[in-house]
Amino acid sequence: MVAAASVVVAVGVAAGVLTALGNQDGGGAGTARPHVTHSVRLDALPVSPSQSLPPSASPSRSASPSPTPTAGKPTPGPSPKRTPATQEPRTTAAAGLYRHPDSQVADWVRTHPGDPRQEVIASRIAGHPAAVWFTDHTPATLTARVRAVTSAGADQGRVPVLVPYAIPDRDCGGHSEGGAPDLDAYDAWIDRFAAGLGSGEVIVVLEPDSVAQSGCLSAGERADRFASLARAGRGLKDAGPRARVYFDAGHSGWHAPAEQAAWLKQAGAASADSSDGIFSNVSNFHATADEVAYGRAVLDALGGPASLGAVIDTSRNGNGAPPDGEWCDPAGRKLGRPPTLTTGMGRIDAYLWVKLPGESDGCRGEPGTFTPSYAYELAR
């Protein structure tokens, strides 16, 4: 990614929480150049989410600079009705967001009871819900792995956040390269993903960096990708009556709102049949206020129904983006707002932790692995 890019490092996905992988075949779980993993990875996840999942997704770096993975490189009946920006802030009928019991940070907390950093990391990071990434394009067990998460969320009356991350040419060959071998294979993969959504409320953060980073593709390749994303959105919403699907808007330090909106429209993000809106700042550090303004500007340029909204990754943006645009485990960053479905902001549907704080971008530790020193720095 270039300086404005956000980066999703992934050897599985980028963005830090569960990585749901079927088998580790090198391309599936985010075979990004550096071996990356996610907090909780579902690669070997059986039908029951209660079992431990080995870490395997990669952290997504949506940081402003640096050309690497996907997450914004440079720098339930139908979904709940949303109100226009001029009306009351949106809320969800569900009690809150689902927190998966297995993750790299949870594993570290359980196995390091005497570490002086444990209490801070446990309460400020491990105690919060975060996204579950699915980065392996192998479809054999995908439906069961998705269903394991969505059914656990439904049982608790909480909303899981899922990240499908297997688009072909993912990350344009950067740290999170990998994905399905071609768009036909991807279409089949996303159909199997959709089959696991069930009837409960669920948020789908569809393919970080797939739109904002598409400039590396030829015009024909980009058009084909966008057509596939539009099909994915329709399929996800058809299969999950209460699924809310959000499309990649990069982040406020990357493309101009009108430029990003033009691409998003081609990808189907302006249609209520395939989209509930956009997401931004995945694995990046841009301040929430900047992302709110940017998200609204993109939505205004995008058009479409007033029900479209935005979700923002606030996992590591407590101090905003580094002035030098550094995206790889930059110093001086802090946790952002806790994840919530009630933002109090018009057209802003949720603040989410898509990237799990403490999973390295590749500078403090191996990409995607939990790094307690970095987690403690973010949390204290």
N, C-alpha and C positions, 0 to 999 in steps of 0.2 A: 504494500500500500504506500501511497505517497503520504506526504506530511499530513494531508487532510484525512487520510484514511483511518478507519477504525480497524482494529484487527481482531479477527476471531482466530485464535490459534487453536488448532485442534488436531488432535490425533483422534479425534472422535469428534468432538464438536468443538466449538470453541466456546466458550461461555460458561462456564462453570458450574454445572450442577450435575445432574445425573447424565450419564452418557448411556444411552440405551443402544447397545450394539448387539448384533446378532452373533457374529463371530468376528474375530479380529483377523480380517483377511487383508489388512494393509490398506485397503481403500475405504472400507466401511467406516470405521470409527475415526474418521478424521485422520487419515494418514498424512498429516501435515508433515512438512519436512522434519521438524523436531517432533519427537514422540510426545504427544500431548494426551492428557486425560481430563476427565471431568470429575467433579466432586463425587457425584454418585453416578455410577455408570451402570446402564442396564444392559450392557453387552451380553452378559451371561444370565440376565434376569429371566427366571422362569415365570410361570403364570402368577405366582404369588410375590407381591412386592415386599413381603416381610423379610425375604432373604437378603443377605448382604450382596451388594453389587461391587465388583472390583472397579476402581477408578479407571476410566478410560476416555473420557471426552477431553477435548482440549480446550483451553480457555480461549474465549473469543476475545479478540482485542479490537475493540472499536475505537481505539485511541486515535487521536487525530492523525498523527503522522505515521509513516512507515508503511511500505507496501507489503503486507502480509495477509493474514487470513481475512475471512469474511466479516464481519460485524461492523461494517462502516469504516472503510479504510481511511482514505485521506481525510488531511487537514490540513339456555339449554333447551319442549316446544322450541320455537325459534329463539334466536338470541334475544336477550332483554332489549327492549326498546330504549334507544338513547335519545336524549333531547338535544336540540341545537345549542350552540355555544351561549346563546342569550338566555337559555332557560336554566333550570336547576342543575347542579352537577350530577353526573350519573352515579348510580350505585348498583350493586349486584344483589340478587336475592340470596346468594349463598353467604354463609357466615364469614368466609375469608379464604385465603389462599392455602393450598395444600403444601405441607412440608413432608418431603420424603424422608423416611427414617434412616436411609443409608446414603452416605456421602463421604467424600474424602475427609472433610472437616469433622464430620461426626465420628468417623473412624479414629481420627487423631485424638479427639477429645476423650473418647472411651479408653484409648490405650496410653494416655499420658496424664493420669490423674494427679501426679505430683509435680507437673511442670508449672512454674509460676505464671505462665501465660494462659494456662488452661481455662481459668474461670472467665477471663475477659473474652477469649475466643468462643467459648461455649455459649455465653449469654448474648454476645453482640453479633456473632456470625452464625454459628451452628443452630441457634434457636430460631432463626428466621427461615421462611419458605423461600425456595429458589427453583429455577427452571430445571426441567429434566430434558436432557439432549438425546437425540437419536441420530447417530452419525454413520451407522453401518448400512451400506446399500443392500446387503444380503437380505432378502425378504422372508426367508423361511419362518423365522420366529417373531417377526416384527409385530404382527397383529396381537399376539399374546403378550408381548412386552409392553405395548401401548395400553392394552386392556388392563394389565396388572396395575398400572399407575392410575388410569382413569377410574377403575372400579374402587380402588382404595380411596381416592378423593371423594367419590360419590358416597361411599360408606360413611365418611366423616362429615359429609355435607360441606365439603370444601372444594375449591377450584384449583385443579392442577394447571401448571404452565408447561407446555410441551414445545420442544424446538426440533422440528425435522430439519436435518442439515446434511443432505446428500445430493444436492444438485450437481450435475456433471460440470467439470472444470471448476469445482469449488475453489474459491480463493485464488483463482487464476494462477495456480501453480505455486502459491505462497506457502506459508507455514501450515495452513490448514488444507492443503490440496487433497484431492480425493473425491469421493462421491460416487454416484452411479456411473456406469460406463458410457451411457448415452441417454437421451431423453426418453426413448421408449422404455428403457429399464427404469428410469426415474418415475415415469407415469405409473408403471405397475407397482413400484415401491410405495408411492404416496397413496395409491388405492388401498394397499394393505395397511398402511399407517392409519388411514381414515377408518378402516373397518374395526379398529380397536377403540374408537372414541367413545362409543356407548351413548347413552341418553342423558348423561349428567353434564353439568356446566364445565367447560374446559376452555382455556385460552391457548391458541396455537400461534407461536411466533415463527412465521414461515420463512425459512431459509435466510438467515442473516447474511448480508452483503450481496445477495443474489441480484438485487436491482442496482444498488448504489455502486457496486464494483463492476457492473457489466460493461463498462467502457473498454475493458480489455478484449472484448469479443468483437468479431466482425458484425456488421449491420445484420446480416442474415442469421448469424448465430444468436445475436441478441434477440431478434424477433422470435426465433424458435424457443429460446429460454422463456421469454415473456409469455408466449402462448402456453407453454407447459405450466408456468406458475398460475396463470388464469384457470387452467383446467384443475390444477391442484386445489385452488381456493374453492371452486365449485364443488369438487368432490368431497372436500373436508366438510363443507357446510351441508351438503346433501346427506352425508353419512352421520354427522353429529348434529342433531337438531338444536342443541344448545351450545354448539362450538362457536367461539368467536375467533376469527382469523385475521391476523394483522400482517401487513406487508412491509418490506424493508425500505425505510426512508433514510438510511445512513445516519447522519447526525449533523448538528448545526455548524460544525467546522468543515463540512465537506462540500456538497453541491448546493447551488442556489435552490430555493424552494420551487421555483417554476420549472427548472430543469429536472429536479427529482420527481416532481409531480407528473411531468410529461411521460417519463419512463414508467412510473407507477400506473398511470392510466393504461398504457399498453399492456401491463401485466395483469390487468383486471381489478386493480385496487379501488377503482371508483364505482364498482358494481356491487350492490348489496347481495347479489347472488353468490359472490365469491369472497367478499371482504367485509370486515367490520372496521377497517381503518389501517393505520400504519404503526410501526414501532421505530424507535430511534435510540441511539447512544449505546447499543449493545457492546459490552466490553470496553466502552470508552469512558471519558472522564468529564465531559462537558456539563456545566452547571444545569440544574433542573430548570431554572428560569429561562435559560437560553434554549433548552430543548422544548419547553412549553411554547415559547414564541415561535420557534422553528416548526414544530409540529402543526400548530394552527395555521401558519403560513403555507405549509405544504398542503394541508387539507383544503384551504381556501382555493389554492391553485388547482387542486385535483378535481374539485367539483364533486358530483355525486350526491347521494342523499345526506341530509343533515345528521343522520344517525351515525355516520362515520366518525371515529375518534382516534386517539393516539395513546399508545402506552410507551413509557420511558424506562430505560434501564438506569436505576439510580444506585447500583451496587457499590460503585467506587467514585462517585462524583461529588463527595462532600466538600472538597476544596476546589472543585472545578478542574479544568484541563491544565496541564503544565504549560507555562508560557512558551517553552521551546518546542511544544508539540510532541514530546516524547510519548510513546505509547507502550513501551515495554517495561512493565513494573516500575513506573516512575516514582521517585521519592516524593514525600510530602503529600501524598493523596490520603483521603479519609473515606470512610463509609458514607454513603449518601442516605437519603430518606429510607426508612424501612419499607418493605414491600406492602402495598395496600391496594384494595379495590375501591377505596373511597378517597379521592384526591381533593375534593372540594373545588375543583377547577373545571370550568366548562370545556367540553370536548377532550378532556384528558381522562381516559378511562381507568388507568392504573399506573402506579409506580411499581416496577418489578425488579427483582434481582435475577437477571438472565445469566449474567456472569457471576460465578460464586467468588466473593472476596477471599483472597488468600491463595487462589490457584494461579500459579505463575504464568506470565506471558512468555517466559523463556529466558529471562535475565536473572531473576532471583533463584530460579530453580529450573528443572526440566519443564518444558512447556506443558501446561495442563495439570501439573502435579501440585498438591497442596504444600505450601511453604509457610510453616508457622511463624517464622520471623516476619515475613511480609504481612501475613494476616494480622499479627499483633500490632504491627505498625499502623495498619489501616484502622484497627478497632480501638486503639487506646485513646 
